[in-house]
């Protein structure tokens, strides 16, 4: 069995391994790092380098919340109790601004920076509307990745506690039998990736004619070339749509016509321009010399302040290569990308969240919507191809008004 196929839980590594900044070898080790295979497409981008640098001031580091408490708004008492259990007291701007439009049944497009609570921003008013008016049927929430689906459904379950409503999650990588059992629950809120929802509909396992509220989370990704047809097919299986919600951190002008077809006289709620990142994130460029890229990364990892590091690569092969290099230096590391099973990806994310791993290497499967506490650093080992991807990547740090650091590797 090759190293890349062996799950990380079978072998523990010491986290106190030190490196020589001169030789870039483990002080106690014998390994020489493998040089990464070059990818001629990587690093070719149109992002001006000035957009990759920002040093927050004191005003940027304030907590990004509004003056409105959840206790002050029109919410069922059980919902207020559930919010308190989650440790949340005040609304963020997107939660405050989106609440009434969604509660009133308007089609809504919400744009806000990453880490500002967009999920609660659409879930809370939908649940309140269902409790208060009861005229809406079931709610379908479509998301682009399995990890985001699990995260959204977890938030949904917390908010729905003791409300008499339930939620179900449908994602690829799990047994179809699991989904069939979930379907029997007849949950009010359905969270799914597009691929698995399309599969369930095509096999006629699931009937969504009683679903009349549609939410597209990270809608810009959902409606790109790979997902637009699937979304349209799913919509065709729904009953009469009474409300459609689109939420994301970025705006893609190329999707204007598709968005126009989906929304009817929408409320546009903007807590950011859709082209910016949280001002709490310190952004810098890391210059490296030819053939010294991995050496530069090792030098950075000597610093113990890099406590929880998320490293992004463009391709699955790049992730595999960098993972093996770091693993050979006894760095507590794992990897996630589209070729890994859902069970593997879930275990890796859980270990990273719990602090059992110092480094997680990932493709952009990890850049959309994932809420991982206390990510100290995001490193773009390869420059993303566009600024929207950059925004989503570095948005994994500096969440909920906290500080964070994002570095982008650029050849000298």
RODO-2510 file (C-alpha; in nm, 4 decimals, decimal comma):
residues 412
     n   res          X          Y          Z
     1     x     0,0000     0,0000     0,0000
     2     x     0,1440     0,3346    -0,0983
     3     x     0,1788     0,6155     0,1528
     4     x    -0,0790     0,8304    -0,0177
     5     x    -0,3462     0,5619     0,0285
     6     x    -0,2693     0,4967     0,3944
     7     x    -0,4979     0,6851     0,6289
     8     x    -0,3154     0,9168     0,8639
     9     x    -0,4785     0,7866     1,1804
    10     x    -0,2628     0,4750     1,1803
    11     x     0,0615     0,6515     1,2621
    12     x     0,1399     0,9324     1,5016
    13     x     0,4150     1,1834     1,4353
    14     x     0,5862     1,4063     1,6830
    15     x     0,4721     1,7654     1,6549
    16     x     0,7921     1,9031     1,8041
    17     x     1,0086     1,8248     1,4987
    18     x     1,2468     2,1145     1,4262
    19     x     1,4057     2,2095     1,0962
    20     x     1,7380     2,3593     1,0057
    21     x     1,6854     2,6893     0,8259
    22     x     2,0171     2,6395     0,6463
    23     x     1,9760     2,2848     0,5179
    24     x     1,5965     2,2642     0,5277
    25     x     1,6268     1,9108     0,6696
    26     x     1,4759     1,7791     0,9917
    27     x     1,7408     1,8194     1,2582
    28     x     1,6917     1,4538     1,3495
    29     x     1,5863     1,3292     1,0074
    30     x     1,7359     1,1709     0,6987
    31     x     1,4844     1,2791     0,4386
    32     x     1,5476     1,5059     0,1493
    33     x     1,2384     1,6790     0,0172
    34     x     1,0990     1,5764    -0,3167
    35     x     1,0931     1,8667    -0,5572
    36     x     0,7395     1,9500    -0,6631
    37     x     0,6435     1,8687    -1,0173
    38     x     0,5942     2,1821    -1,2153
    39     x     0,2582     2,2690    -1,3588
    40     x     0,2807     2,5154    -1,6460
    41     x    -0,0723     2,6416    -1,5831
    42     x    -0,0218     2,7115    -1,2136
    43     x     0,0487     3,0694    -1,1255
    44     x    -0,0840     3,2021    -1,4557
    45     x    -0,3417     3,4502    -1,3357
    46     x    -0,4809     3,7952    -1,3858
    47     x    -0,4840     3,9050    -1,0213
    48     x    -0,2871     4,2293    -0,9688
    49     x    -0,0306     4,1636    -0,6966
    50     x    -0,1380     4,4777    -0,5104
    51     x    -0,4676     4,3024    -0,4296
    52     x    -0,2749     4,0310    -0,2444
    53     x    -0,1345     4,2711     0,0164
    54     x    -0,3272     4,4320     0,3028
    55     x    -0,2203     4,5203     0,6575
    56     x    -0,5203     4,5730     0,8889
    57     x    -0,5444     4,8829     1,1037
    58     x    -0,7151     4,9058     1,4408
    59     x    -1,0492     4,9954     1,2830
    60     x    -1,0339     4,6823     1,0670
    61     x    -0,9944     4,4546     1,3692
    62     x    -1,3233     4,5417     1,5381
    63     x    -1,5837     4,2665     1,5590
    64     x    -1,8109     4,2766     1,2560
    65     x    -2,1491     4,2726     1,4283
    66     x    -2,4452     4,5088     1,4315
    67     x    -2,6047     4,6706     1,7354
    68     x    -2,9129     4,4502     1,6957
    69     x    -2,9535     4,1636     1,9402
    70     x    -3,1374     3,8457     1,8451
    71     x    -3,3515     3,9137     2,1526
    72     x    -3,4807     4,2340     1,9920
    73     x    -3,6220     4,0884     1,6707
    74     x    -3,9400     3,8995     1,5848
    75     x    -3,8400     3,5437     1,6734
    76     x    -4,0193     3,2502     1,8313
    77     x    -3,9010     3,1918     2,1879
    78     x    -3,7657     2,8480     2,0965
    79     x    -3,5552     3,0012     1,8204
    80     x    -3,4164     3,2546     2,0671
    81     x    -3,3280     2,9701     2,3036
    82     x    -3,1539     2,7812     2,0242
    83     x    -2,9557     3,0910     1,9255
    84     x    -2,8456     3,1380     2,2863
    85     x    -2,7304     2,7743     2,2984
    86     x    -2,5113     2,8470     1,9962
    87     x    -2,3432     3,1256     2,1920
    88     x    -2,4574     3,4035     1,9584
    89     x    -2,5960     3,7315     2,0915
    90     x    -2,5897     3,9955     1,8158
    91     x    -2,6654     3,9861     1,4456
    92     x    -2,4052     4,0444     1,1788
    93     x    -2,4924     4,2993     0,9080
    94     x    -2,5981     4,0334     0,6545
    95     x    -2,8180     3,8613     0,9147
    96     x    -2,9826     4,1897     1,0095
    97     x    -3,0332     4,3177     0,6542
    98     x    -3,1607     3,9881     0,5090
    99     x    -3,4009     3,9033     0,7921
   100     x    -3,7085     4,1027     0,6898
   101     x    -3,6850     4,0425     0,3122
   102     x    -3,6616     3,6660     0,3660
   103     x    -3,9263     3,6645     0,6410
   104     x    -4,1646     3,8569     0,4147
   105     x    -4,1292     3,5963     0,1417
   106     x    -3,9343     3,8085    -0,1067
   107     x    -3,6836     3,6628    -0,3493
   108     x    -3,3491     3,7729    -0,2071
   109     x    -2,9881     3,7892    -0,3210
   110     x    -2,7468     3,8252    -0,0290
   111     x    -2,3824     3,9238    -0,0698
   112     x    -2,1471     3,9335     0,2290
   113     x    -1,7856     3,8646     0,3083
   114     x    -1,6844     3,5158     0,4122
   115     x    -1,7173     3,4407     0,7818
   116     x    -2,0088     3,6786     0,8469
   117     x    -2,2848     3,4273     0,9154
   118     x    -2,4641     3,3993     0,5815
   119     x    -2,5991     3,0532     0,6684
   120     x    -2,7869     3,1804     0,9730
   121     x    -2,8754     3,4838     0,7619
   122     x    -3,1098     3,2768     0,5439
   123     x    -3,1981     2,9885     0,7782
   124     x    -3,3258     3,1927     1,0705
   125     x    -3,5916     3,3964     0,8847
   126     x    -3,6995     3,0879     0,6876
   127     x    -3,7559     2,8904     1,0080
   128     x    -3,9368     3,1841     1,1685
   129     x    -4,1540     3,2214     0,8580
   130     x    -4,2429     2,8526     0,8663
   131     x    -4,3321     2,8721     1,2373
   132     x    -4,5248     3,1963     1,2034
   133     x    -4,7155     3,1578     0,8791
   134     x    -4,6999     2,7842     0,7975
   135     x    -4,8027     2,8542     0,4373
   136     x    -4,4717     2,7531     0,2844
   137     x    -4,3944     2,3920     0,2073
   138     x    -4,0546     2,2335     0,2326
   139     x    -3,7240     2,4109     0,1757
   140     x    -3,4438     2,2860    -0,0509
   141     x    -3,0929     2,4223     0,0071
   142     x    -2,8431     2,3399    -0,2675
   143     x    -2,4693     2,3789    -0,2061
   144     x    -2,1615     2,3113    -0,4222
   145     x    -1,9622     2,0774    -0,1935
   146     x    -2,0241     1,7883     0,0422
   147     x    -1,8409     1,9556     0,3281
   148     x    -2,0536     2,2684     0,3024
   149     x    -2,3711     2,0576     0,2895
   150     x    -2,2800     1,8858     0,6163
   151     x    -2,1978     2,2181     0,7777
   152     x    -2,5208     2,3871     0,6675
   153     x    -2,7296     2,0910     0,7837
   154     x    -2,5562     2,0943     1,1235
   155     x    -2,6470     2,4629     1,1675
   156     x    -2,9997     2,3826     1,0530
   157     x    -3,0360     2,1073     1,3132
   158     x    -2,9180     2,3386     1,5900
   159     x    -3,1716     2,6048     1,4936
   160     x    -3,4566     2,3537     1,4491
   161     x    -3,4184     2,1918     1,7908
   162     x    -3,7595     2,1486     1,9602
   163     x    -3,9434     2,3327     1,6814
   164     x    -4,1216     2,0230     1,5509
   165     x    -3,9299     2,0407     1,2224
   166     x    -3,6326     1,8413     1,1006
   167     x    -3,3586     1,8488     0,8388
   168     x    -3,1917     1,5944     0,6119
   169     x    -2,8639     1,6020     0,4219
   170     x    -2,7989     1,4299     0,0875
   171     x    -2,4437     1,4104    -0,0455
   172     x    -2,2341     1,1879    -0,2672
   173     x    -1,9833     0,9478    -0,1185
   174     x    -2,2425     0,7886     0,1095
   175     x    -2,4599     0,4836     0,0604
   176     x    -2,7813     0,5486    -0,1276
   177     x    -2,9511     0,3382     0,1429
   178     x    -2,8641     0,6119     0,3919
   179     x    -3,0481     0,8643     0,1763
   180     x    -3,3516     0,6389     0,1371
   181     x    -3,3819     0,6206     0,5166
   182     x    -3,3450     0,9996     0,5390
   183     x    -3,6195     1,0481     0,2800
   184     x    -3,8590     0,8529     0,5039
   185     x    -3,8183     1,1250     0,7695
   186     x    -4,0018     1,3700     0,5417
   187     x    -3,7878     1,6556     0,6746
   188     x    -3,8941     2,0165     0,6249
   189     x    -3,5437     2,1347     0,5332
   190     x    -3,3444     1,9430     0,2717
   191     x    -2,9745     2,0209     0,2252
   192     x    -2,8001     1,8649    -0,0730
   193     x    -2,5278     1,8847    -0,3311
   194     x    -2,6621     1,9166    -0,6838
   195     x    -2,5175     1,5855    -0,8010
   196     x    -2,6790     1,3757    -0,5298
   197     x    -3,0128     1,5575    -0,5567
   198     x    -3,0194     1,5015    -0,9330
   199     x    -2,9382     1,1342    -0,8788
   200     x    -3,2186     1,0885    -0,6244
   201     x    -3,4669     1,2595    -0,8553
   202     x    -3,3621     1,0626    -1,1627
   203     x    -3,4001     0,7357    -0,9695
   204     x    -3,7388     0,8558    -0,8413
   205     x    -3,6403     0,7976    -0,4808
   206     x    -3,7370     1,1520    -0,3862
   207     x    -4,0392     1,3670    -0,4715
   208     x    -3,9875     1,7422    -0,4273
   209     x    -4,3164     1,8671    -0,5683
   210     x    -4,4021     1,9935    -0,2188
   211     x    -4,0795     2,1972    -0,2056
   212     x    -4,1529     2,5593    -0,2893
   213     x    -3,8602     2,7481    -0,1358
   214     x    -3,5192     2,7190    -0,3014
   215     x    -3,1885     2,8395    -0,1566
   216     x    -2,8640     2,8388    -0,3546
   217     x    -2,5744     2,8805    -0,1119
   218     x    -2,2492     2,9938    -0,2777
   219     x    -2,4688     3,0556    -0,5800
   220     x    -2,1898     3,1851    -0,8040
   221     x    -2,0278     2,8418    -0,7927
   222     x    -2,3638     2,6669    -0,8159
   223     x    -2,4552     2,8451    -1,1376
   224     x    -2,1280     2,8186    -1,3240
   225     x    -2,0839     2,6010    -1,6334
   226     x    -2,0732     2,2786    -1,4352
   227     x    -2,3850     2,3259    -1,2230
   228     x    -2,6351     2,5459    -1,4087
   229     x    -2,7968     2,2587    -1,6021
   230     x    -2,8282     2,0466    -1,2895
   231     x    -2,9907     2,3327    -1,1007
   232     x    -3,2423     2,3860    -1,3818
   233     x    -3,3286     2,0155    -1,3860
   234     x    -3,3844     2,0136    -1,0100
   235     x    -3,6043     2,3242    -1,0309
   236     x    -3,8169     2,1537    -1,2966
   237     x    -3,9002     1,8792    -1,0446
   238     x    -4,0150     2,1250    -0,7770
   239     x    -4,3644     2,2529    -0,7189
   240     x    -4,4499     2,6171    -0,7745
   241     x    -4,1647     2,8203    -0,6293
   242     x    -4,2851     3,0803    -0,3815
   243     x    -3,9393     3,2075    -0,2884
   244     x    -3,5819     3,1813    -0,4143
   245     x    -3,2734     3,2909    -0,2205
   246     x    -2,9195     3,3285    -0,3545
   247     x    -2,6311     3,3837    -0,1110
   248     x    -2,2567     3,4142    -0,1685
   249     x    -1,9446     3,6122    -0,0821
   250     x    -1,8799     3,7130    -0,4427
   251     x    -2,0679     3,8405    -0,7461
   252     x    -2,0024     3,6991    -1,0914
   253     x    -2,1266     3,9346    -1,3620
   254     x    -2,1252     3,6519    -1,6152
   255     x    -2,4183     3,4925    -1,4314
   256     x    -2,6448     3,7971    -1,4616
   257     x    -2,8858     3,6378    -1,7103
   258     x    -2,9174     3,3143    -1,5116
   259     x    -2,9809     3,5067    -1,1900
   260     x    -3,2438     3,7169    -1,3681
   261     x    -3,4273     3,3989    -1,4711
   262     x    -3,4235     3,2613    -1,1158
   263     x    -3,5344     3,5667    -0,9189
   264     x    -3,8537     3,7694    -0,9444
   265     x    -3,8328     4,1321    -0,8281
   266     x    -3,5600     4,0409    -0,5790
   267     x    -3,4382     4,2297    -0,2750
   268     x    -3,0633     4,2838    -0,3115
   269     x    -2,8921     4,2712     0,0279
   270     x    -2,5258     4,3693     0,0194
   271     x    -2,3149     4,3636     0,3335
   272     x    -2,0089     4,3893     0,1064
   273     x    -1,9356     4,4721    -0,2556
   274     x    -1,8851     4,1076    -0,3472
   275     x    -1,5313     4,1893    -0,4570
   276     x    -1,3563     4,2245    -0,1229
   277     x    -1,2214     4,0220     0,1656
   278     x    -1,2522     4,0728     0,5399
   279     x    -1,0414     4,3704     0,6444
   280     x    -0,9274     4,1717     0,9480
   281     x    -0,7047     3,9492     0,7325
   282     x    -0,3405     4,0493     0,6972
   283     x    -0,2406     3,9655     0,3408
   284     x     0,1157     3,9392     0,2118
   285     x     0,3185     3,8010    -0,0761
   286     x     0,5904     3,5431    -0,0082
   287     x     0,8687     3,5553    -0,2656
   288     x     1,0655     3,2397    -0,3418
   289     x     1,3615     3,1659    -0,5669
   290     x     1,3522     2,9083    -0,8449
   291     x     1,3573     2,5504    -0,7097
   292     x     1,3374     2,6839    -0,3525
   293     x     0,9608     2,6974    -0,3107
   294     x     0,9251     2,4023    -0,0759
   295     x     1,2321     2,5128     0,1188
   296     x     1,0638     2,8496     0,1735
   297     x     0,7509     2,6790     0,3038
   298     x     0,9555     2,4755     0,5523
   299     x     1,1269     2,7919     0,6742
   300     x     0,7853     2,9466     0,7404
   301     x     0,6645     2,6392     0,9290
   302     x     0,9513     2,6728     1,1785
   303     x     0,7520     2,9582     1,3335
   304     x     0,5258     2,8121     1,6074
   305     x     0,2697     3,0898     1,5508
   306     x     0,1571     2,8947     1,2416
   307     x    -0,0732     2,6872     1,4596
   308     x    -0,3485     2,5841     1,2184
   309     x    -0,2491     2,6247     0,8533
   310     x    -0,4674     2,5677     0,5472
   311     x    -0,2619     2,5404     0,2258
   312     x    -0,4324     2,5660    -0,1130
   313     x    -0,3151     2,4122    -0,4392
   314     x    -0,4835     2,4258    -0,7789
   315     x    -0,4929     2,0542    -0,8649
   316     x    -0,5307     1,7197    -0,6934
   317     x    -0,1843     1,6122    -0,8054
   318     x    -0,0305     1,9246    -0,6525
   319     x    -0,2084     1,8472    -0,3252
   320     x    -0,0795     1,4878    -0,3274
   321     x     0,2775     1,5978    -0,3999
   322     x     0,2878     1,8669    -0,1317
   323     x     0,1229     1,6373     0,1214
   324     x     0,3905     1,3714     0,0639
   325     x     0,6700     1,6286     0,0939
   326     x     0,5390     1,7643     0,4245
   327     x     0,4659     1,4146     0,5521
   328     x     0,8272     1,3115     0,4863
   329     x     0,9346     1,5934     0,7195
   330     x     0,7076     1,4701     0,9991
   331     x     0,4753     1,7699     0,9739
   332     x     0,1324     1,6760     1,1178
   333     x    -0,0533     1,7029     0,7868
   334     x    -0,3421     1,5594     0,5884
   335     x    -0,5070     1,6357     0,2565
   336     x    -0,8509     1,6771     0,1011
   337     x    -0,9485     1,6859    -0,2641
   338     x    -1,2143     1,5477    -0,4949
   339     x    -1,0551     1,2040    -0,5356
   340     x    -1,0714     1,1306    -0,1633
   341     x    -1,3774     0,9507    -0,0303
   342     x    -1,6293     1,1494     0,1689
   343     x    -1,5400     0,9503     0,4813
   344     x    -1,1701     1,0338     0,4378
   345     x    -1,2389     1,4034     0,3799
   346     x    -1,4672     1,4189     0,6829
   347     x    -1,2056     1,2553     0,9078
   348     x    -0,9323     1,4882     0,7828
   349     x    -1,1470     1,7968     0,8414
   350     x    -1,2464     1,6803     1,1895
   351     x    -0,8830     1,6218     1,2861
   352     x    -0,7899     1,9645     1,1540
   353     x    -1,0761     2,1316     1,3401
   354     x    -0,9787     1,9574     1,6658
   355     x    -0,6141     2,0637     1,6333
   356     x    -0,4827     1,7113     1,5783
   357     x    -0,3286     1,8344     1,2523
   358     x    -0,1188     2,1439     1,2107
   359     x    -0,1499     2,1592     0,8310
   360     x    -0,4263     2,0692     0,5869
   361     x    -0,3448     2,0749     0,2143
   362     x    -0,6475     2,1157    -0,0106
   363     x    -0,7893     2,2013    -0,3483
   364     x    -1,0668     2,4586    -0,3694
   365     x    -1,3082     2,1956    -0,2376
   366     x    -1,2211     2,3499     0,1021
   367     x    -1,2547     2,7143    -0,0007
   368     x    -1,6333     2,7411    -0,0142
   369     x    -1,8239     2,8226     0,3005
   370     x    -1,6395     2,5940     0,5426
   371     x    -1,6340     2,7355     0,8948
   372     x    -1,3220     2,6105     1,0716
   373     x    -1,2444     2,7827     1,4003
   374     x    -0,9112     2,9517     1,4608
   375     x    -0,7382     2,8956     1,1258
   376     x    -0,4272     3,1042     1,1918
   377     x    -0,2894     3,1083     0,8368
   378     x    -0,4082     3,0459     0,4829
   379     x    -0,1314     2,9880     0,2286
   380     x    -0,1887     3,0039    -0,1462
   381     x     0,0955     2,7735    -0,2482
   382     x    -0,0230     2,8325    -0,6033
   383     x    -0,1851     3,1613    -0,7010
   384     x    -0,5539     3,1083    -0,7802
   385     x    -0,6700     3,1729    -1,1352
   386     x    -0,9134     3,4504    -1,0430
   387     x    -0,9833     3,6961    -0,7639
   388     x    -1,3162     3,5377    -0,6660
   389     x    -1,1355     3,2122    -0,5852
   390     x    -0,8774     3,4104    -0,3888
   391     x    -1,1532     3,5741    -0,1810
   392     x    -1,3068     3,2379    -0,0928
   393     x    -0,9709     3,0779    -0,0125
   394     x    -0,8419     3,3377     0,2301
   395     x    -1,1882     3,3723     0,3813
   396     x    -1,1182     3,0525     0,5762
   397     x    -0,9230     3,2719     0,8216
   398     x    -1,0208     3,6021     0,9833
   399     x    -1,3753     3,4787     1,0407
   400     x    -1,6385     3,6413     1,2640
   401     x    -1,4325     3,9585     1,2943
   402     x    -1,1197     3,7840     1,4212
   403     x    -0,7746     3,8451     1,2779
   404     x    -0,6048     3,6121     1,0326
   405     x    -0,3057     3,5897     0,8006
   406     x    -0,3023     3,4985     0,4306
   407     x     0,0160     3,4491     0,2292
   408     x     0,0437     3,3967    -0,1447
   409     x     0,3563     3,2407    -0,2946
   410     x     0,4966     3,4375    -0,5893
   411     x     0,8189     3,3559    -0,7744
   412     x     1,0976     3,6118    -0,7295
***
